[in-house]
Amino acid sequence: MNIGLLAVDSNYPNLALMKISSYHKARGDNVEWYNPFDQYEKVYMAKVFSFTEDYRQWITNTDQIEKGGTGYDVSKTLPSQVDKAVPDYSIYNIDKSLAYGFLTRGCPNGCKWCVVPQKEGKIAPYMDIEEIAVNGRKNIILMDNNVLASEYGIEQIEKIVKLKLRVDFNQGLDARLVTDDIARLLARVKWIKRIRFGCDTAAQIADCERATALIDKYGYRGEYFFYCILLNDFKESFYRVNHWKEKGGRFLPHCQPYRDLNNPHQIIPQWQKDLSGWVDKKWIFRSCEFKDFAPRKGFKCSEYFY
């Protein structure tokens, strides 16, 4: 069979497509990135966001199309025989020292802006770190949504320390769950660049302050990164992200305008675009205050404070 893969709306390595590629290659099938000039028995389309453009109507050179991902269907999962496959990292030319995966799936929190509980349920063990760190891959990107909410997840972090792996929990940790013992454990982890936390409400600033202070107490001296969802309140959102600017260079906020999965035509407020543009371009973030930021000719963000 000739199999085509199409990542509709993201260049970030797609774990599902890598597993699909591995599964089909093990069956002797030819697998390649979708080409409109080739012919396929099957095309797999992966879509991350509900609001991005879909190319389904333009694809006519295949006998069958399989669509998956949150952008299409939050309830759809890979067949077990595909899900167990070791990802085919070659399709993204990923360095042979790097691996991607999940230790747990789901999250017990019910944040109104998050689709994870609807998509994956509460929280449950998923894979062992040794099933991910295969073939000499010692740098691991882990995409768990709340690994600290799981005893199994904490046991896996202990195993990561013992195996001397370098990791990044790239969806962030829950600062509210950082106890003294967990802080000691996190300080022992070999981190890829930084530790990430969610800071989605003003109340979570204190939780993140407490967690980072505890981890620092045990010797961590690296960066902290804070995911900050932007909801409806400009002043609250600005206060949250600006708090980390005032903390100094080790503390890096990142803005994420809220996207409603069920409203693909949602219009993002201009203040959210401008606040994100200031925060997420770190050379601008470090060099000027938001009120002095001029994202467009004739406009300064000081107008948002009137």
C-alpha positions in Angstrom: 0.0 0.0 0.0 1.0 3.6 -0.6 0.3 5.6 2.5 0.2 9.4 2.7 0.5 11.5 5.9 -0.7 15.0 6.2 -0.2 17.3 9.2 -2.9 19.8 8.4 -2.1 22.7 10.7 1.1 22.1 12.7 4.8 21.6 12.0 5.4 20.3 15.5 6.2 16.6 15.5 2.9 14.7 15.6 3.2 11.6 17.7 0.2 9.9 16.2 1.5 10.3 12.6 4.9 8.9 13.7 3.2 5.9 15.2 1.0 5.4 12.1 4.1 5.6 9.9 5.9 3.0 12.1 2.9 0.6 12.0 2.6 0.7 8.3 6.3 0.4 7.5 6.4 -2.7 9.7 3.6 -4.1 7.4 5.7 -3.4 4.4 3.8 -0.4 3.2 5.3 2.7 1.6 4.8 5.8 3.8 5.5 9.4 2.7 4.3 12.9 3.4 1.2 13.6 1.3 1.9 14.8 -2.2 -1.1 16.0 -4.4 0.6 14.6 -7.5 0.9 11.0 -6.2 -1.8 8.3 -5.7 -2.6 6.7 -2.3 -4.6 3.8 -1.0 -5.0 5.7 2.3 -4.2 9.2 3.5 -4.1 10.0 7.3 -4.9 13.6 8.1 -4.0 15.0 11.6 -5.5 18.3 12.7 -4.7 20.0 16.1 -7.0 23.0 16.1 -10.7 23.3 15.3 -10.3 26.9 13.9 -7.7 26.2 11.2 -8.4 25.5 7.6 -9.2 21.9 6.5 -7.9 20.6 3.2 -10.2 17.5 3.0 -12.3 18.8 0.1 -9.2 19.2 -2.0 -7.9 15.7 -1.6 -9.1 13.4 -4.4 -6.0 11.2 -5.1 -6.7 8.5 -2.5 -9.1 5.6 -2.0 -9.6 6.3 1.7 -9.1 9.2 4.1 -8.6 8.8 7.9 -9.0 11.9 10.0 -7.8 12.3 13.6 -6.7 14.8 16.2 -8.4 17.3 18.4 -9.2 19.5 15.5 -11.4 16.8 14.0 -12.7 14.7 16.9 -11.7 14.9 20.6 -12.9 11.3 21.2 -11.0 9.5 18.5 -8.0 7.4 19.5 -5.4 5.3 17.7 -6.1 1.5 17.5 -4.1 -0.3 20.2 -1.8 -2.0 17.8 -0.8 1.4 16.3 -0.6 3.1 19.7 1.9 0.6 20.9 4.3 1.2 18.0 7.6 2.9 18.6 7.3 6.2 16.8 9.0 6.6 13.4 11.2 9.7 14.1 12.7 9.6 10.7 9.7 11.3 9.1 10.6 14.5 11.0 14.3 14.0 10.8 14.4 14.1 14.6 17.8 13.8 16.3 18.6 10.2 17.3 19.0 11.3 20.9 15.5 12.7 21.2 12.2 11.0 21.9 8.5 12.0 22.4 5.8 10.5 24.5 3.4 10.4 27.4 3.7 8.7 30.8 0.1 9.5 31.8 -3.0 10.6 29.9 -5.7 12.8 31.2 -6.1 15.4 34.0 -8.3 15.5 37.1 -8.8 19.3 36.9 -11.9 20.7 35.2 -10.5 24.0 33.8 -13.1 25.6 31.6 -10.5 26.4 28.9 -9.1 22.9 28.6 -10.2 20.0 26.5 -8.0 17.4 28.1 -10.5 15.9 30.6 -13.1 15.6 27.8 -10.6 14.1 25.4 -8.6 11.8 27.8 -10.6 11.5 31.0 -9.3 12.1 34.6 -5.8 10.7 34.7 -4.3 7.2 34.2 -1.0 5.5 33.7 -0.1 5.2 30.0 3.5 4.2 29.3 6.7 3.5 31.2 9.6 5.8 30.5 11.7 2.9 29.3 9.2 2.3 26.5 9.8 5.8 25.3 13.6 6.2 25.9 14.4 3.4 23.4 17.4 2.9 21.1 19.7 5.2 23.0 17.3 8.2 23.1 18.2 10.0 26.3 16.5 13.4 25.8 12.7 13.0 26.2 9.9 15.4 25.5 7.0 14.4 27.6 3.5 15.7 26.8 1.7 14.7 30.0 -1.0 17.2 31.0 -0.7 16.8 34.8 1.9 14.2 35.7 2.2 15.3 39.3 -1.5 14.4 39.9 -0.6 10.7 39.5 1.4 8.6 41.9 2.4 6.5 38.9 3.6 9.8 37.2 5.7 10.7 40.3 7.2 7.1 40.3 8.1 7.6 36.7 9.9 10.9 37.5 11.9 9.0 40.1 12.8 6.5 37.5 13.8 9.3 35.1 16.3 10.5 37.7 17.7 7.0 38.2 18.1 6.5 34.5 19.8 10.0 34.2 17.6 11.0 31.4 17.1 14.7 30.3 13.4 15.6 30.1 11.0 18.4 29.3 7.3 18.2 30.5 6.3 20.5 27.7 2.7 20.9 28.7 3.7 22.2 32.2 3.4 21.0 35.8 0.7 21.9 38.4 2.5 24.1 41.0 -0.3 23.5 43.5 0.9 19.9 43.7 4.5 20.7 44.5 5.2 19.5 48.0 8.6 19.6 49.7 9.3 16.0 48.7 8.3 16.7 45.1 10.4 19.8 45.0 13.4 17.8 46.1 12.7 15.3 43.4 12.2 17.9 40.6 15.5 19.6 41.6 17.3 16.3 40.9 15.8 15.9 37.4 18.1 16.8 34.4 15.9 19.3 32.6 16.0 20.2 28.9 16.3 24.0 29.2 13.6 24.7 31.9 10.8 23.7 34.2 7.3 24.6 33.0 4.3 25.5 35.1 0.7 26.6 34.3 -0.2 30.1 35.7 -3.7 30.5 34.4 -5.3 32.6 37.2 -4.0 35.3 39.5 -4.3 32.9 42.4 -1.8 30.6 40.8 0.9 33.2 41.0 1.3 32.4 44.7 1.3 28.7 44.0 4.0 29.1 41.4 6.1 31.4 43.7 5.9 28.8 46.4 6.8 25.9 44.1 9.7 27.6 42.5 11.1 28.7 45.9 10.9 25.2 47.1 12.7 23.8 44.1 15.4 26.4 44.3 15.9 25.5 47.9 17.1 22.1 46.7 19.6 23.6 44.3 17.8 24.2 41.0 19.2 27.2 39.2 17.7 26.9 35.7 14.8 28.8 34.0 11.1 28.6 34.8 8.5 28.9 32.1 4.8 29.8 32.8 1.9 29.1 30.5 -0.6 32.0 30.9 -4.0 31.5 29.3 -5.6 34.8 28.3 -9.3 35.0 29.1 -11.6 38.0 29.2 -10.0 40.4 31.7 -7.1 42.5 30.3 -6.0 43.9 33.7 -5.9 40.5 35.3 -4.0 38.9 32.4 -1.5 41.8 32.2 -0.9 41.6 36.0 -0.2 37.9 35.7 2.4 38.0 32.9 4.0 41.2 34.1 4.6 39.7 37.5 7.1 37.3 36.0 8.8 40.1 34.1 9.5 41.8 37.4 10.9 38.6 38.8 13.8 38.7 36.4 15.4 36.7 33.6 14.9 33.2 35.0 11.1 33.6 34.9 9.6 33.4 31.5 5.8 33.8 30.9 4.1 32.7 27.7 0.7 33.9 26.6 -2.0 31.7 25.1 -5.2 33.4 23.9 -8.1 31.2 24.8 -9.6 29.3 21.9 -13.1 27.8 22.2 -13.0 24.3 20.6 -16.7 24.7 19.8 -16.4 28.1 18.2 -13.9 27.9 15.3 -14.9 31.4 14.1 -14.1 33.0 17.4 -12.4 36.4 17.1 -9.4 36.9 19.3 -9.4 40.4 21.0 -6.7 42.7 19.8 -5.4 43.2 23.3 -4.7 39.5 23.5 -2.8 39.5 20.3 -0.7 42.5 21.4 0.0 41.2 24.9 1.1 37.9 23.3 3.2 39.7 20.8 5.0 41.5 23.6 5.5 38.6 25.9 6.4 35.9 23.4 9.1 37.9 21.6 11.5 37.9 24.5 13.9 40.5 23.1 10.9 42.9 23.1 9.6 41.7 26.5 13.0 42.3 28.2 13.7 45.6 26.5 10.5 47.6 27.1 7.4 47.9 29.2 4.0 46.8 27.7 2.7 50.4 27.8 5.6 51.5 25.6 5.2 48.6 23.1 4.1 49.8 19.7 2.8 46.8 17.7 1.4 49.0 14.9 2.2 52.3 13.5 0.4 55.1 15.5 -0.6 52.8 18.4 1.0 52.3 21.8 -0.3 49.7 24.3 -0.5 52.4 26.9 -4.0 53.0 25.5 -5.2 49.7 27.1 -4.7 51.2 30.5 -7.0 54.2 30.0 
